[in-house]
Amino acid sequence: MHGSFPHTAAFPAETSRHLLFALCVWILLTLRVPPQVLHNLKERYLKDQIYCGVGAILIAINPFKRLPLYTPDIIEKYNKRGNKMLPPHPFDIADKAYKTLLEVETNQSILVSGESGAGKTETTKQCLMFLADVAGSKANIEQRVLSVNPILEAFGNAKTLRNDNSSRFGRFSEIILDNEKRIAGAQIQSYLLEKSRVGYQQNGERNYHIFYQLCRSDWAEHYQVRQANEEVLLFALVYGTHVAHTCI
């Protein structure tokens, strides 16, 4: 395909199966300009098609609703596709990383980045969920790996003006496989937390979830802190319990 296309033009799906697939895999198109990219993203988003691919890069748009895109059947579909080309998906990225590791026996990495609220946390969960399913161990170690996510989010996620569950940390998570290429464990080598949020938040934002969860736990009852004194308790959690007894 050659020539120029107005930003309002979309490639009609009925013209060619190749063009239909090219809408979600732009690397097949010979011309990629920003207006065309943005228009196709919008058109696909309106159809709940939230993933697009540019080579090895997956572009994801937060749908702000639940979609039936992560079922066990879809995991099996990507895992057992053979040479069949399937639409872009986090499972596709995870599957290629795992199978490349099996073929060349070299460590593989998946980088997840984006703005606040873009869906980084969910995309990471989906990649881990796929790996846990296709490379699961007999001892169900992968389930222990997945169960760490709620703990990490409690200590590292907070409400911001743009996102009620924004990850305020960066991490490098390593999935360890045994000689049979099954999950044997995991570790986090780096955990870059936004420490300034502990002592200060903008108007309309909150501290990390763990502080508010503690305010609703038996720990708060132990110190006889009522709901009305939640902000005092939160202050105490940050600056010390001695201050809490003084304020209360």
KEKE-3310 file (N, C-alpha, C; in steps of 0.2 Angstrom, whole numbers, plus 5000, padded with zeros to 4 digits):
npx = (5004:5003:5005:4995:4985:4970:4967:4955:4952:4949:4954:4944:4937:4932:4939:4950:4958:4971:4972:4963:4969:4980:4976:4977:4990:5002:5014:5013:5009:5014:5014:5015:5008:5006:4992:4985:4988:4983:4969:4966:4968:4958:4946:4947:4946:4933:4927:4930:4942:4956:4970:4984:4997:5015:5027:5037:5031:5018:5003:4993:4976:4968:4952:4943:4934:4928:4933:4930:4943:4953:4952:4953:4951:4956:4969:4974:4972:4982:4993:4993:4994:5003:5009:5000:4994:4989:4978:4985:4990:4992:4995:5001:5013:5019:5019:5027:5039:5041:5042:5053:5063:5063:5068:5080:5086:5090:5089:5074:5065:5052:5045:5035:5027:5021:5009:5001:4987:4986:4986:4996:4998:4988:4991:5004:5000:4992:5002:5009:4999:4997:5010:5010:5000:5005:5017:5017:5020:5021:5020:5012:5019:5018:5006:5008:5017:5008:5000:5007:5005:4993:4999:5010:5003:4996:5006:5012:5003:4992:4979:4977:4974:4971:4969:4962:4969:4983:4999:5013:5026:5041:5047:5058:5054:5058:5056:5059:5064:5065:5075:5067:5060:5049:5040:5049:5051:5051:5058:5060:5070:5073:5064:5057:5051:5039:5043:5041:5027:5023:5024:5018:5004:4995:4980:4965:4971:4978:4987:4997:4988:4990:4990:4977:4971:4976:4969:4957:4958:4961:4972:4969:4959:4965:4973:4962:4956:4945:4934:4932:4944:4953:4961:4971:4976:4982:4992:4999:5004:5013:5022:5024:5019:5019:5016:5003:4996:4997:4990:4977)
npy = (4994:5011:5029:5043:5045:5052:5058:5055:5043:5026:5009:4999:4984:4974:4974:4967:4953:4953:4967:4969:4962:4970:4981:4979:4975:4984:4984:4978:4987:4998:5012:5022:5034:5047:5053:5042:5031:5035:5036:5023:5017:5023:5018:5005:5004:5008:4997:4988:4982:4982:4980:4983:4979:4983:4977:4969:4975:4979:4988:4994:4999:5006:4999:5003:4995:4978:4965:4950:4944:4936:4922:4905:4897:4906:4907:4894:4894:4903:4897:4885:4888:4885:4889:4898:4914:4926:4939:4954:4953:4952:4939:4934:4941:4935:4922:4921:4925:4915:4903:4907:4906:4893:4888:4894:4895:4906:4920:4929:4945:4955:4971:4982:4997:5014:5028:5034:5024:5018:5004:4996:4988:4978:4972:4966:4957:4949:4943:4936:4927:4920:4914:4906:4897:4890:4886:4880:4872:4856:4858:4869:4881:4893:4898:4904:4914:4922:4926:4935:4948:4956:4960:4967:4977:4983:4989:4997:5004:5018:5030:5042:5057:5053:5040:5027:5016:5017:5012:5016:5013:5005:4990:4976:4960:4944:4928:4912:4897:4879:4865:4858:4868:4873:4883:4888:4897:4915:4931:4948:4960:4974:4987:5001:5013:5026:5036:5049:5050:5045:5054:5066:5071:5076:5087:5078:5066:5050:5041:5026:5011:5002:5008:5013:5001:4995:5004:4999:4987:4974:4979:4992:4992:4987:4998:5006:5015:5024:5026:5040:5045:5041:5048:5053:5041:5037:5047:5043:5031:5034:5043:5038:5029:5035:5048:5046:5042:5054:5063:5057)
npz = (5000:4996:4996:5003:5017:5024:5041:5045:5039:5038:5037:5028:5034:5026:5014:5013:5020:5025:5027:5037:5048:5048:5054:5068:5069:5065:5060:5048:5039:5026:5028:5041:5050:5063:5064:5057:5066:5078:5074:5071:5083:5090:5083:5085:5099:5102:5098:5108:5106:5112:5111:5101:5089:5086:5078:5090:5100:5111:5111:5123:5128:5141:5145:5155:5160:5163:5152:5142:5140:5145:5148:5153:5141:5131:5135:5132:5119:5114:5119:5112:5098:5088:5072:5069:5066:5078:5086:5093:5110:5128:5132:5121:5120:5132:5129:5118:5124:5133:5125:5117:5126:5129:5117:5114:5126:5133:5145:5145:5144:5149:5146:5154:5153:5154:5156:5171:5176:5164:5163:5167:5179:5178:5166:5169:5178:5170:5161:5170:5174:5163:5161:5173:5171:5159:5163:5175:5191:5199:5213:5214:5215:5207:5211:5223:5219:5212:5222:5229:5223:5228:5240:5237:5230:5240:5248:5239:5230:5227:5229:5216:5207:5195:5195:5205:5209:5208:5204:5213:5212:5205:5198:5197:5193:5194:5187:5191:5184:5184:5179:5171:5165:5172:5184:5197:5207:5212:5212:5218:5213:5212:5220:5218:5226:5228:5239:5245:5245:5257:5267:5262:5252:5237:5237:5236:5234:5241:5254:5254:5251:5262:5274:5276:5276:5288:5297:5297:5302:5315:5322:5323:5332:5343:5348:5351:5342:5335:5320:5318:5321:5312:5303:5312:5317:5305:5303:5314:5310:5301:5307:5320:5335:5347:5345:5341:5353:5360:5353:5353)
capx = (5000:5007:5001:4994:4978:4968:4967:4948:4951:4950:4955:4938:4939:4929:4943:4955:4959:4977:4971:4960:4974:4985:4974:4980:4997:5004:5021:5012:5007:5020:5014:5012:5009:5002:4985:4983:4989:4978:4962:4965:4967:4951:4941:4947:4944:4926:4924:4933:4948:4960:4977:4987:5004:5020:5032:5037:5028:5011:5000:4986:4972:4964:4945:4940:4929:4930:4932:4931:4949:4958:4949:4957:4951:4960:4976:4975:4972:4988:4998:4993:4992:5007:5012:4995:4994:4983:4978:4990:4987:4998:4996:5005:5020:5021:5020:5034:5045:5042:5044:5060:5067:5064:5071:5087:5089:5092:5084:5070:5062:5046:5045:5028:5028:5015:5006:4997:4980:4986:4985:5003:4998:4984:4995:5009:4996:4990:5008:5011:4994:4999:5016:5008:4996:5008:5024:5015:5024:5017:5019:5008:5023:5016:5000:5011:5020:5003:4997:5011:5002:4989:5003:5014:4999:4994:5011:5015:4998:4988:4974:4979:4969:4969:4968:4961:4973:4989:5006:5018:5033:5043:5050:5060:5052:5062:5053:5064:5062:5069:5078:5061:5057:5043:5041:5052:5051:5052:5060:5060:5077:5072:5058:5058:5045:5038:5043:5038:5020:5021:5023:5014:4999:4991:4973:4962:4975:4979:4993:4997:4983:4991:4989:4970:4969:4977:4964:4951:4960:4961:4977:4967:4955:4970:4974:4956:4955:4938:4934:4933:4951:4957:4967:4976:4980:4986:4997:5003:5007:5019:5027:5026:5013:5019:5012:4996:4993:4997:4984:4971)
capy = (5000:5017:5035:5046:5044:5057:5056:5052:5037:5019:5004:4994:4977:4969:4975:4962:4949:4956:4974:4968:4960:4975:4986:4978:4974:4990:4983:4975:4993:5002:5019:5023:5041:5048:5053:5036:5027:5038:5035:5016:5016:5025:5014:4998:5005:5009:4990:4984:4979:4987:4979:4983:4978:4986:4972:4965:4980:4978:4994:4992:5005:5004:5000:5005:4990:4971:4962:4943:4942:4932:4916:4899:4895:4911:4905:4888:4896:4906:4892:4879:4890:4883:4894:4902:4921:4928:4946:4956:4951:4951:4932:4933:4943:4930:4915:4922:4925:4908:4899:4909:4904:4886:4887:4897:4894:4912:4923:4934:4950:4959:4978:4985:5004:5018:5033:5032:5022:5015:4997:4992:4983:4973:4969:4962:4951:4944:4940:4931:4922:4915:4909:4902:4892:4886:4883:4878:4867:4851:4860:4875:4887:4898:4901:4908:4919:4926:4928:4941:4954:4960:4962:4972:4983:4986:4993:5001:5007:5023:5034:5048:5061:5050:5032:5025:5011:5019:5009:5021:5010:5001:4984:4971:4954:4938:4922:4907:4891:4874:4861:4856:4874:4874:4889:4886:4903:4921:4936:4955:4962:4981:4990:5008:5016:5034:5037:5055:5050:5043:5060:5071:5069:5082:5087:5073:5060:5047:5038:5020:5007:4998:5012:5013:4994:4995:5007:4995:4980:4973:4983:4999:4991:4986:5004:5009:5021:5024:5028:5047:5046:5038:5052:5053:5035:5037:5051:5040:5026:5037:5047:5034:5028:5040:5054:5044:5042:5061:5066:5053)
capz = (5000:4995:4996:5009:5020:5028:5047:5046:5035:5041:5032:5029:5036:5021:5008:5013:5027:5026:5030:5044:5053:5048:5059:5074:5068:5061:5056:5041:5035:5024:5030:5048:5052:5069:5063:5056:5071:5083:5072:5071:5090:5092:5080:5089:5106:5102:5097:5113:5104:5116:5109:5094:5089:5082:5079:5096:5105:5112:5113:5126:5130:5147:5143:5161:5161:5162:5145:5143:5136:5149:5151:5152:5134:5128:5137:5129:5112:5112:5120:5107:5092:5083:5068:5068:5069:5082:5087:5099:5117:5133:5132:5115:5122:5137:5125:5114:5129:5136:5120:5115:5132:5128:5111:5114:5132:5135:5148:5142:5148:5146:5149:5154:5154:5152:5161:5177:5174:5157:5164:5168:5184:5175:5160:5172:5181:5164:5159:5176:5174:5157:5163:5179:5168:5154:5166:5182:5194:5203:5219:5214:5217:5203:5214:5228:5216:5210:5228:5231:5220:5232:5245:5233:5229:5247:5250:5233:5226:5231:5225:5214:5204:5189:5196:5212:5211:5204:5206:5214:5212:5199:5201:5192:5195:5191:5187:5191:5181:5185:5173:5167:5163:5176:5188:5204:5212:5210:5217:5216:5214:5214:5222:5218:5229:5229:5247:5247:5246:5264:5271:5259:5246:5235:5238:5232:5233:5247:5255:5252:5253:5268:5280:5277:5278:5295:5300:5297:5305:5322:5324:5325:5338:5349:5350:5353:5338:5331:5313:5318:5323:5307:5301:5318:5317:5299:5305:5319:5307:5297:5312:5326:5339:5353:5343:5341:5360:5362:5349:5355)
cpx = (5004:5002:5000:4986:4976:4967:4960:4947:4953:4951:4949:4940:4937:4934:4947:4957:4966:4976:4968:4965:4979:4983:4976:4987:5000:5010:5020:5010:5014:5020:5011:5013:5005:4995:4982:4983:4983:4971:4961:4964:4960:4946:4941:4945:4937:4923:4927:4938:4954:4968:4978:4995:5009:5026:5032:5034:5021:5008:4994:4983:4968:4956:4941:4933:4931:4928:4934:4937:4954:4956:4954:4957:4956:4968:4978:4976:4979:4994:4999:4992:4997:5010:5006:4996:4988:4983:4983:4986:4993:5000:5001:5012:5023:5023:5026:5040:5047:5045:5051:5065:5068:5068:5079:5090:5093:5087:5080:5067:5056:5045:5038:5029:5022:5013:5002:4990:4980:4985:4991:5002:4994:4988:5000:5005:4994:4996:5010:5006:4995:5005:5014:5004:5000:5015:5023:5019:5019:5015:5015:5012:5020:5010:5003:5014:5014:5000:5001:5008:4998:4993:5007:5009:4997:4999:5014:5009:4994:4983:4977:4973:4966:4967:4967:4966:4980:4995:5011:5025:5035:5047:5053:5059:5055:5058:5058:5061:5067:5072:5072:5057:5050:5045:5044:5052:5051:5055:5060:5067:5077:5065:5058:5051:5045:5038:5040:5031:5018:5020:5019:5010:4996:4984:4969:4965:4976:4985:4992:4991:4984:4989:4981:4967:4970:4972:4958:4952:4959:4967:4974:4962:4959:4972:4968:4955:4949:4939:4935:4940:4956:4963:4972:4980:4984:4992:5002:5007:5013:5024:5028:5020:5013:5015:5004:4993:4993:4991:4977:4969)
cpy = (5006:5023:5038:5045:5049:5054:5053:5045:5031:5014:4999:4987:4972:4970:4969:4959:4952:4963:4973:4966:4966:4981:4985:4976:4978:4989:4980:4981:4996:5009:5019:5030:5042:5049:5046:5031:5029:5036:5027:5014:5017:5020:5007:4999:5005:5002:4985:4980:4984:4985:4980:4982:4981:4982:4968:4970:4979:4985:4992:4999:5002:5005:5002:5001:4983:4968:4954:4941:4938:4926:4910:4897:4900:4909:4899:4890:4899:4901:4887:4882:4888:4889:4899:4909:4923:4935:4947:4955:4950:4943:4930:4935:4938:4924:4916:4922:4918:4903:4900:4906:4896:4884:4888:4896:4900:4916:4928:4939:4953:4965:4980:4992:5008:5023:5030:5030:5019:5007:4993:4986:4977:4969:4964:4956:4946:4940:4934:4926:4917:4911:4904:4896:4887:4883:4882:4872:4862:4854:4867:4881:4893:4902:4906:4914:4924:4929:4934:4948:4958:4963:4968:4979:4987:4991:4998:5005:5012:5026:5040:5051:5057:5043:5031:5019:5011:5016:5015:5018:5006:4995:4980:4964:4948:4932:4916:4900:4885:4870:4859:4862:4875:4880:4886:4891:4909:4926:4943:4958:4970:4983:4997:5012:5023:5036:5044:5055:5048:5049:5066:5068:5076:5081:5082:5066:5057:5044:5031:5016:5004:5002:5012:5006:4993:4998:5004:4988:4980:4977:4989:4998:4990:4993:5009:5016:5020:5027:5036:5049:5043:5042:5053:5047:5035:5041:5047:5034:5028:5040:5043:5034:5032:5046:5052:5044:5049:5064:5063:5055)
cpz = (5000:4995:5002:5011:5024:5035:5049:5042:5039:5036:5033:5029:5030:5015:5008:5020:5029:5030:5036:5049:5053:5053:5066:5074:5063:5057:5049:5036:5032:5026:5037:5050:5059:5068:5062:5062:5077:5081:5073:5079:5093:5090:5084:5096:5107:5101:5102:5111:5106:5115:5102:5095:5084:5082:5086:5102:5105:5114:5116:5128:5135:5145:5149:5162:5160:5155:5146:5138:5139:5152:5150:5145:5130:5129:5133:5121:5110:5114:5115:5100:5086:5079:5066:5070:5072:5084:5093:5105:5122:5133:5126:5117:5127:5134:5121:5118:5131:5131:5117:5120:5131:5122:5111:5120:5135:5139:5144:5147:5145:5150:5149:5157:5152:5158:5166:5174:5167:5157:5165:5173:5181:5170:5163:5175:5175:5162:5164:5176:5169:5159:5168:5176:5163:5157:5173:5184:5197:5210:5220:5216:5213:5207:5220:5225:5214:5216:5231:5229:5224:5238:5243:5232:5235:5249:5245:5229:5231:5226:5223:5210:5198:5189:5203:5214:5207:5208:5207:5215:5206:5202:5195:5195:5191:5192:5186:5189:5183:5179:5168:5164:5166:5182:5195:5209:5208:5215:5214:5218:5215:5215:5223:5220:5229:5236:5249:5248:5253:5268:5268:5253:5244:5237:5233:5231:5240:5248:5253:5255:5260:5274:5281:5279:5285:5299:5301:5300:5312:5326:5327:5332:5344:5352:5351:5349:5334:5324:5313:5318:5317:5304:5306:5318:5311:5300:5310:5315:5303:5302:5318:5331:5345:5351:5343:5348:5362:5359:5351:5362)
residu = (MET:HIS:GLY:SER:PHE:PRO:HIS:THR:ALA:ALA:PHE:PRO:ALA:GLU:THR:SER:ARG:HIS:LEU:LEU:PHE:ALA:LEU:CYS:VAL:TRP:ILE:LEU:LEU:THR:LEU:ARG:VAL:PRO:PRO:GLN:VAL:LEU:HIS:ASN:LEU:LYS:GLU:ARG:TYR:LEU:LYS:ASP:GLN:ILE:TYR:CYS:GLY:VAL:GLY:ALA:ILE:LEU:ILE:ALA:ILE:ASN:PRO:PHE:LYS:ARG:LEU:PRO:LEU:TYR:THR:PRO:ASP:ILE:ILE:GLU:LYS:TYR:ASN:LYS:ARG:GLY:ASN:LYS:MET:LEU:PRO:PRO:HIS:PRO:PHE:ASP:ILE:ALA:ASP:LYS:ALA:TYR:LYS:THR:LEU:LEU:GLU:VAL:GLU:THR:ASN:GLN:SER:ILE:LEU:VAL:SER:GLY:GLU:SER:GLY:ALA:GLY:LYS:THR:GLU:THR:THR:LYS:GLN:CYS:LEU:MET:PHE:LEU:ALA:ASP:VAL:ALA:GLY:SER:LYS:ALA:ASN:ILE:GLU:GLN:ARG:VAL:LEU:SER:VAL:ASN:PRO:ILE:LEU:GLU:ALA:PHE:GLY:ASN:ALA:LYS:THR:LEU:ARG:ASN:ASP:ASN:SER:SER:ARG:PHE:GLY:ARG:PHE:SER:GLU:ILE:ILE:LEU:ASP:ASN:GLU:LYS:ARG:ILE:ALA:GLY:ALA:GLN:ILE:GLN:SER:TYR:LEU:LEU:GLU:LYS:SER:ARG:VAL:GLY:TYR:GLN:GLN:ASN:GLY:GLU:ARG:ASN:TYR:HIS:ILE:PHE:TYR:GLN:LEU:CYS:ARG:SER:ASP:TRP:ALA:GLU:HIS:TYR:GLN:VAL:ARG:GLN:ALA:ASN:GLU:GLU:VAL:LEU:LEU:PHE:ALA:LEU:VAL:TYR:GLY:THR:HIS:VAL:ALA:HIS:THR:CYS:ILE)
# end
